[in-house]
Amino acid sequence: MKRREFLTMAAAASASLSMPRVFAAPHTSSGISTQLDAGATGRAPGKLIVLIELKGGNDGLNTVIPFADSTYYALREHIAIPRERVLPLDERVALHPAMRALLPFWRDGEVAVVQGVGCAQDHASHFRSTEIWDTASSADVYRHDGWLTRAIGQWPASQREVAAASFGSAEPGPFAGCAARVEADDAWARVDDPDAAPHAGWLDADRGEGDRVSGVAQALRVSAPTLRDSIDAALRTVVDRFAPHMCGAIRLTLDGFDTHSNQPAQHAALLRQLAEGCATLRAELTRRGRWRDTLVVTYSEFGRSARENVHRGTGHGGGAAHFVLGGQVRGGVYGRAADLARLDTDGNLPVDIDFRQIYATVLGPFLKLDANAVLQDDVPPLPLLRT
């Protein structure tokens, strides 16, 4: 396939797209073909990372609920989830009832619930906290390159091709700095009619088929109204457009978690989108033979306050639970259950697990990369994957 043909194909994601320029994948002289399979090429299936950003700061206490703790109900008179409605995982914690679509993952041992995750020095600012999570830096370190940008930089050494894409957000997030690796004038290009603008100002489409460019991923950014729309676009424009041996890194953004008021209905709707979206990913990637080699990870800039406010919402908080799902996941509940007797001076749950430990698990045990080199710190992984 000619590179110009590929760019045309990748641009046709939906009727209204917002795309960055390509993060540029090395390719063979024959181009990238969607017809190749791992068996035909003798290459192992590529690993796929799917990050789901819960933008705004997800309320971990009403996501993974300490229903056995009476203090939870005392702190949240109006927004606590009643005991009779929760979906118990064990004798202490339960899922929000809107997350019923995750129960098959739990029964099959394919979801890890990691409690008390966060940055050791959380910031109240959405911007700074998001920056910390996107760059995988300590609270007192300021970086401009995303952690997946650094991870992608390791892939060429292992001779793997990588597709990278972001759906549902105008921000590069964990791919920050990746665009600078490509020789193009504009970092981002807006495409209102992708069929009429097949090249979108990305790479020089006149490059020879065998030319290699500095960078390692082909990518696009798609604005989609729902998480399901983002998932459909990701499957159509990334998973189905690349050879099975290629690795992929996809970021999906689900916005609306900054629930300062009237939280119950809004939060339930978002959690339902999240759970049903994960179920769709599992079904579709299983059908494509990719689920075994996929890891889905949630993240959010911070949790919410333990105590509800007068507007039946929550303020910015500290540690929160997150999910890691996939065919290689060792299912279970990890970390210390939310202990509402251990609130910090701001009334927030403390952080027990450094969020970078989840990243280290993705990078090391799953992707077989040097996690410490990417994170530029000695960060141990968590035992979330089957050996």
C-alpha positions in Angstrom: 0.0 0.0 0.0 1.3 3.4 -0.9 1.9 5.8 2.0 -0.5 8.3 0.3 -3.2 5.7 0.1 -2.6 4.9 3.8 -3.0 8.5 4.8 -6.2 8.7 2.9 -7.6 5.6 4.6 -6.6 6.7 8.1 -8.2 10.1 7.6 -11.6 8.6 6.9 -12.4 7.8 10.6 -15.7 9.6 10.8 -17.6 12.6 9.5 -16.0 15.1 11.9 -12.5 14.5 13.1 -9.8 16.5 14.9 -6.4 15.0 14.2 -2.8 15.5 15.1 -0.2 15.0 12.6 1.2 11.5 12.4 3.6 10.2 15.1 5.1 8.4 12.1 5.7 4.6 12.1 8.7 3.0 10.5 7.6 0.7 7.7 9.0 -1.8 5.3 9.6 -1.2 1.7 6.3 -2.9 0.9 4.3 -0.4 3.1 1.8 -1.2 5.9 -0.7 -3.8 4.8 -3.9 -4.6 6.7 -3.9 -8.0 5.0 -0.9 -9.4 6.8 -1.4 -11.6 9.8 1.0 -12.7 12.5 1.1 -16.3 11.2 1.9 -15.3 7.7 4.7 -13.0 8.7 6.1 -15.3 11.4 5.8 -12.4 13.9 4.1 -12.5 17.3 0.9 -10.5 17.8 1.5 -6.9 18.8 0.7 -5.7 22.3 -2.1 -3.1 22.6 -2.4 -0.6 25.4 -5.7 1.2 25.8 -5.7 4.1 28.4 -9.1 5.4 29.4 -8.9 8.8 30.9 -11.6 9.7 33.4 -11.3 13.4 33.0 -12.2 15.7 35.8 -11.2 13.6 38.8 -13.2 10.4 39.3 -14.9 9.8 42.7 -13.2 6.6 43.7 -15.4 6.1 46.8 -18.5 5.8 44.7 -16.8 3.7 42.1 -15.3 1.0 44.3 -17.5 1.4 47.4 -16.5 0.5 51.0 -20.0 -0.6 51.7 -19.1 -2.4 54.9 -17.8 0.8 56.5 -20.5 2.8 58.3 -18.3 5.9 58.1 -18.8 6.0 54.4 -22.5 6.4 54.9 -22.0 9.0 57.6 -19.8 11.1 55.4 -22.1 10.9 52.4 -25.7 11.1 53.7 -27.1 12.1 50.3 -24.7 10.6 47.7 -23.7 7.3 49.2 -24.7 4.2 47.2 -27.2 2.1 49.3 -25.9 -1.2 50.5 -28.8 -3.0 48.8 -27.8 -1.6 45.4 -24.0 -2.2 45.3 -22.3 -5.0 43.4 -20.1 -6.7 46.0 -16.7 -7.9 45.0 -15.8 -9.2 48.4 -17.0 -8.7 52.0 -15.7 -5.1 52.1 -15.9 -3.5 48.7 -18.3 -3.3 45.8 -18.8 -1.7 42.4 -21.3 1.0 41.7 -24.5 -0.6 40.3 -24.0 1.2 37.0 -20.9 -0.9 36.4 -22.7 -4.2 36.1 -21.0 -4.7 32.7 -17.7 -5.3 34.5 -19.0 -8.3 36.4 -18.2 -10.8 33.6 -14.6 -9.5 33.8 -14.6 -10.1 37.6 -16.0 -13.6 37.2 -13.4 -14.5 34.6 -10.5 -13.1 36.6 -9.7 -10.4 34.0 -10.0 -7.2 36.0 -7.7 -5.9 38.7 -9.2 -3.3 41.0 -6.3 -1.3 42.4 -7.2 0.8 45.4 -5.6 4.0 46.8 -3.8 5.0 43.6 -2.6 8.5 43.2 0.4 10.9 43.3 2.1 11.1 46.7 1.8 14.9 46.6 -1.6 15.5 44.9 -2.3 19.0 43.6 -5.8 20.5 43.7 -5.2 21.9 40.2 -6.7 19.9 37.3 -4.0 21.2 35.0 -1.0 20.3 37.2 -2.4 17.0 38.4 -3.2 15.9 34.8 0.3 17.0 33.8 1.8 14.8 36.5 -0.2 11.7 35.4 0.5 12.3 31.7 4.3 12.8 32.2 4.6 10.2 35.0 6.7 12.6 37.0 7.0 13.3 40.7 5.0 16.2 42.0 8.1 18.4 42.2 9.4 17.5 38.8 8.2 19.3 35.7 8.4 17.5 32.3 7.1 18.2 28.9 7.2 14.8 27.3 4.4 12.2 27.9 5.3 8.9 29.4 4.0 7.0 26.3 6.2 9.3 24.2 9.2 8.0 26.1 7.9 4.4 25.9 7.4 4.7 22.1 11.0 5.8 21.9 12.1 2.4 23.1 10.1 0.4 20.6 12.4 0.9 17.6 15.2 -0.9 19.4 13.1 -4.0 19.6 12.1 -3.7 15.9 8.4 -3.2 16.6 6.1 -0.9 14.7 3.7 1.2 16.8 0.4 2.8 16.1 -0.5 5.6 18.6 -3.8 7.5 18.7 -5.9 9.7 21.0 -9.7 9.8 20.8 -12.0 12.2 22.6 -9.6 14.9 23.6 -7.8 17.8 22.0 -4.8 17.4 24.3 -1.8 15.1 23.5 -1.7 13.9 27.1 0.6 10.9 27.5 1.7 11.5 23.9 3.0 15.0 24.6 6.2 15.8 22.8 5.7 12.9 20.3 4.7 15.3 17.5 8.1 17.0 17.6 9.7 13.7 16.4 8.1 14.2 12.9 9.2 16.5 10.1 6.1 18.5 9.6 5.2 22.2 9.9 2.0 22.0 11.9 1.8 20.1 15.2 -2.0 19.7 14.8 -4.4 19.9 11.9 -8.2 20.3 12.0 -10.1 18.1 9.6 -13.9 18.8 9.3 -14.4 16.6 6.3 -11.7 13.9 6.3 -12.8 12.5 2.9 -12.1 15.9 1.3 -8.8 16.4 3.1 -7.0 13.1 3.0 -3.5 14.3 4.0 -4.5 16.7 6.7 -1.1 18.4 6.7 0.5 15.4 8.4 3.7 14.0 7.0 5.1 14.7 3.6 3.0 12.3 1.6 5.6 12.3 -1.2 8.1 10.3 0.9 9.3 7.1 -0.7 7.7 3.9 0.5 10.9 2.7 2.0 11.9 6.0 3.7 12.1 5.9 7.5 11.2 8.9 9.5 12.1 10.0 13.0 9.4 8.6 15.2 7.6 5.4 15.7 3.9 5.7 15.4 1.1 6.4 13.1 -1.6 8.4 15.0 -4.8 10.4 14.8 -6.9 12.3 17.3 -10.7 12.0 17.0 -13.4 14.1 18.7 -16.2 11.7 19.6 -19.4 12.5 21.6 -19.4 9.3 23.7 -16.9 6.7 24.8 -18.6 4.1 22.6 -18.0 6.4 19.6 -14.4 6.7 20.5 -14.0 3.0 20.9 -15.7 2.4 17.5 -13.4 4.9 15.9 -10.3 3.4 17.5 -11.2 -0.1 16.4 -12.0 1.1 12.9 -9.1 3.4 12.3 -6.3 1.8 14.4 -6.8 -1.8 15.2 -8.4 -2.8 11.9 -5.9 -0.7 9.8 -2.7 -2.1 11.1 -1.1 -5.4 10.7 -1.6 -7.8 13.7 2.0 -7.8 14.5 2.1 -4.0 15.2 1.9 -2.7 18.7 -0.6 0.0 19.6 -1.1 2.7 22.2 -4.6 4.3 22.3 -5.9 6.9 24.7 -9.6 7.3 25.1 -11.0 10.2 27.1 -14.3 10.2 29.0 -15.0 13.7 30.3 -17.4 15.0 33.0 -16.0 13.6 36.3 -15.6 17.0 38.0 -18.7 16.4 40.0 -19.0 19.4 42.4 -22.8 19.3 42.4 -25.6 16.9 41.7 -23.2 14.0 41.4 -25.3 10.9 41.7 -27.0 10.8 38.3 -24.1 12.3 36.3 -21.6 9.9 37.9 -23.8 6.9 37.3 -24.1 7.7 33.6 -20.4 8.1 33.3 -19.6 4.9 35.1 -22.1 3.0 32.9 -20.4 4.4 29.8 -17.0 3.2 31.2 -18.2 -0.3 32.1 -20.1 -0.8 28.9 -17.2 0.6 26.9 -14.8 -1.9 28.5 -17.3 -4.7 27.7 -17.4 -3.6 24.0 -13.6 -3.5 23.9 -13.4 -7.0 25.3 -16.0 -8.4 22.9 -14.6 -6.7 19.8 -10.9 -7.4 20.6 -11.7 -11.0 21.4 -13.5 -11.4 18.0 -10.3 -10.0 16.4 -8.0 -12.3 18.4 -6.4 -9.3 20.2 -7.8 -9.5 23.7 -5.1 -11.7 25.0 -2.5 -9.1 24.1 -4.4 -6.1 25.2 -4.2 -4.2 28.5 -6.9 -1.6 29.4 -6.0 0.9 32.1 -8.1 3.7 33.7 -6.6 6.9 35.0 -7.8 10.2 36.4 -6.0 13.3 37.7 -7.2 12.7 41.3 -10.0 11.3 43.4 -12.7 13.2 45.2 -13.2 14.4 48.8 -14.4 11.8 51.2 -17.2 14.0 52.6 -20.0 15.2 50.3 -20.6 19.0 50.0 -23.8 21.0 50.4 -24.5 20.7 46.6 -24.6 16.9 46.8 -21.3 16.7 45.1 -17.6 16.3 46.0 -14.5 18.4 46.0 -11.1 17.5 44.6 -9.5 14.7 46.6 -6.6 12.2 46.9 -6.2 8.5 46.3 -8.8 6.5 44.3 -9.3 3.1 42.8 -8.5 2.3 39.2 -9.0 -0.7 36.9 -6.6 -2.8 34.9 -8.3 -5.2 32.5 -7.1 -7.7 29.9 -6.6 -11.3 28.9 -3.4 -11.5 30.9 -4.6 -9.8 34.0 -4.6 -11.7 37.3 -8.0 -10.6 38.6 -8.6 -9.4 42.2 -8.6 -6.5 44.5 -5.2 -4.9 45.2 -4.1 -2.4 47.7 -5.5 -1.3 51.0 -9.3 -0.8 51.1 -10.4 2.8 51.6 -9.9 3.5 55.3 -12.0 6.5 56.2 -10.3 6.8 59.6 -7.1 7.7 57.8 -8.2 10.9 56.0 -5.5 13.5 55.6 -5.7 17.1 57.0 -7.8 18.1 53.9 -10.3 15.3 54.5 -9.1 13.2 51.6 -8.0 9.6 51.3 -4.3 9.1 51.4 -2.3 7.6 48.5 -1.1 4.1 49.2 0.0 3.1 45.6 2.1 5.4 43.4 0.2 5.7 40.1 3.5 5.1 38.3 3.5 1.5 39.6 0.6 0.8 37.3 2.6 2.4 34.4 5.6 0.3 35.4 3.4 -2.8 35.2 2.4 -1.8 31.7 5.9 -1.0 30.6 7.8 -3.9 32.2 5.8 -7.1 32.6 3.4 -6.4 29.7 5.4 -4.6 27.1 8.8 -5.9 28.1 10.4 -2.5 28.1 12.8 -0.9 30.6 10.2 0.7 32.9 12.8 2.5 35.0 14.4 4.0 31.9 11.0 5.3 30.7 9.9 6.6 34.1 13.4 7.7 35.0 13.0 6.4 38.5 13.1 3.1 40.3 9.4 2.2 40.3 8.4 -1.4 41.1 5.5 -2.9 39.1 2.5 -4.4 40.7 1.7 -8.2 40.5 -1.4 -7.7 38.3 -0.5 -10.0 35.4 -0.3 -13.7 35.0 3.2 -15.0 34.5 
